[in-house]
Amino acid sequence: MATEIYRDAWGIPHLRAGSAVELAHAQGLVTARDRAWQLEVERHRAQGTSASFLGEDALAWDRFARRARLDDTARRCFADLERRDPGTARWVRAYVDGVNEGLAGATAPEFARTGLTPGRWEPWTPLGVWLAVHILFAGFPAKLWREQVATHLDADAVGLFATDGPGTSGSNGWLVGGERTVTGQALIAGDPHRWIEDPGVYQQIHLSCPEFDVVGLAVPGVPGIAHFAHTGTVAWAITNAMADYQDLYRERLRRTGAGVEALGPDGVWRRAARHTETVEVAGSEPVEVEVIETDRGPVIIGGPEGLEGDPLAPPTAISLRYPPRVTGDLGFSSLLPLLRSRRVADVDRALDRWAEPVNVVQAADTEGGVLHRVAGRVPVRSGANSLRIVPAWEPGHEWRGWHVSPRAGLTDGVAVMANQRGPAEPLGVEFAPPHRADRIAALLAEKEHWSAADLPALHTDTHLASATPLLDRLAALAALTPGAAALRDRLLAWDRRMDAGSADAALYAAVRGAVVRRLAAHPAFAALTTPPAYPAVFQPWLALLPRVGFALEHLLRAEDLYGIDRPAAVRAAIEDVALHPPTGDWGDTHRLAPWRALEPEQPYDEPGLSGDHDCVLCTSGVPGLTDRAARGPAARYVWDLARREDSGWVVPLGASGVPGSPHHRDQLPLWLAGDLVPVVTDWTRLKKETDV
């Protein structure tokens, strides 16, 4: 049969083909037509060549991508895939062929603005895109922060700042078993929290061939549907497990006449791989990057002479060890079996091959089967590896096999995952606070039986449980000025909902921000205000103000905080806000600020948002720095196992990545309101676009 491309009323592509390989070609083709600019940005980011058209702002990422050897790792992984699983490799090649065909006629306006001509995708490019999207997902730079805290304060201080950091991503997800639904069949719902990007990081798509018929959220540039999907008889979804599976090693390097050597744990100096690469930079001179790799992994910070720009510091070199670089496997052999799944047992077997990132997975099928497990590859090694940078020259820090993936069940017919300490706890160090998970569980307990139509209300819940420590501190204050006392009383009566239209939420955020700034400016933390001269790509993890903002409840509740007078800080903050209160509601400053590789010629309005970092509606600014939200729900979904047509989904902007397209931002009003687009799988209700 010919491969057919259909669209629904929201421009979402529905593809039908005679085989999985033909379907992969069509998926690549339609993705290139809808997301040409996005695909090329991601290809260049995976290669470390994005500065060639984006300029110096992209140089820090390109240097990291080169030094971490992302493109080379993708090549290795694809070569291994061809040896182990030629069927999947052929399927990936078909997708790439479709992308190249679609890019050949691409006319995205960003190409003309930058002078970029779409290049050629290689068979390993989807693996490079996947790796580039997820290499920072596990937050290994947090180990750099912990090292700073332990060095300048003490080891106990690490726990005070332990919270979901500014560079990690999370999600909400919940499974309601059939005994708790009106239909007797399970429901799965949730929303992945990532950087909100334009175009979006998820692509709604429907893939159909004789082997499978699947709707779900794909990652543009990668074939199939890995994270969120519904096959009609089984559905699955994931959240970030917050597992720790990447290590940082402090290396001792020396130059020799033949190159560079690294000191190993056996006391022997061994030759390290070394070469130089040139990064082209639009509007500036090319930059040379020295690429060094030891037996542990690629050196991503410093080198034999130490840190660039800090000649007085002792020589520093830090290498990164991450599973795909070690094994040559990204887990792509899971992708086709996932699409072919009919029952949770099929999903379970497919996920046994999963590698990176490490996720908590929930699945349910029409026969009553449920699944709640961790999927991914986490090395067994010393506990010190998970906490901080470890010395490469000392024994005891090697990898010794892989952890068995933990599993869990349902409690009272439901399972909730929100990056809290759940089944993945043995595999991680820092997890998200329990507020989102606890709130979802409490809301689900309010009804005995749920329908698909009921669940979107949970997506947009704005109750902020993490406000309690600051409000408790406010309640304890006495002898405030009349204005500050009135403000305190108003906040103590506040319903703790971070609604866009709430003036009380804006007042709370203003007081919170003032407290954060005062704590961060205290001399006790002075040594943390100037991070080491590490590459710019790691600086978000090392900035003190965001760390204080996200850990505020811990810092306010600690028995002692290095002699800081916290009541005085809270008092000064509320007095300041009483004198200069915000003039509007929370949504006036808490606005959506999507990341774009290239800013639009005609700026879009930034809509006001409800929610906050610890709300179920997780729209995250940086307390004390900015209320603008760059992170939030990158999609929402409800999968109904009783009737797939009763499922729903939505993305922040739209199905098309082309500015000016009617489907570029048409889902934004629904996303803001908490509504979903109906999932359509009836081909007679779709509009045929073309045959390919």
NORHUKA-V100861 format. One record per run of one state. SS is the DSSP state (H for helix, E for strand, L for the rest). FROM is the first residue (numbers start at 1). TO is the last residue. If there is no record, write none. Layout:
{{SS,FROM,TO} {SS,FROM,TO}}
//
This chain:
{{L,1,3} {E,4,7} {L,8,12} {E,13,16} {L,17,19} {H,20,47} {L,48,50} {H,51,54} {L,55,55} {H,56,68} {L,69,69} {H,70,84} {L,85,85} {H,86,104} {L,105,108} {H,109,114} {L,115,124} {H,125,134} {L,135,141} {H,142,152} {L,153,154} {H,155,160} {L,161,169} {E,170,176} {L,177,177} {H,178,180} {E,181,181} {L,182,186} {E,187,195} {L,196,196} {E,197,197} {L,198,202} {E,203,209} {L,210,211} {E,212,218} {L,219,227} {E,228,230} {L,231,233} {E,234,240} {L,241,242} {E,243,243} {L,244,245} {E,246,250} {L,251,252} {E,253,256} {L,257,258} {E,259,263} {L,264,268} {E,269,279} {L,280,286} {E,287,293} {L,294,297} {E,298,302} {L,303,316} {E,317,322} {H,323,327} {L,328,332} {H,333,339} {L,340,343} {H,344,351} {L,352,358} {E,359,365} {L,366,369} {E,370,375} {L,376,378} {E,379,379} {L,380,382} {H,383,387} {L,388,389} {E,390,391} {L,392,401} {E,402,402} {L,403,406} {E,407,407} {L,408,410} {E,411,411} {L,412,413} {E,414,417} {L,418,424} {H,425,427} {E,428,428} {L,429,434} {H,435,444} {L,445,449} {E,450,450} {L,451,451} {H,452,459} {L,460,462} {E,463,463} {L,464,464} {H,465,475} {L,476,481} {H,482,493} {L,494,496} {E,497,497} {L,498,502} {H,503,520} {L,521,522} {H,523,528} {L,529,535} {H,536,542} {L,543,543} {H,544,550} {L,551,551} {H,552,557} {L,558,565} {H,566,579} {L,580,585} {H,586,589} {L,590,590} {E,591,592} {L,593,594} {E,595,595} {L,596,607} {E,608,608} {L,609,619} {E,620,622} {L,623,625} {E,626,633} {L,634,635} {E,636,640} {L,641,643} {H,644,646} {L,647,647} {E,648,650} {L,651,667} {H,668,673} {L,674,676} {E,677,678} {L,679,682} {H,683,685} {L,686,686} {E,687,691} {L,692,692}}
//
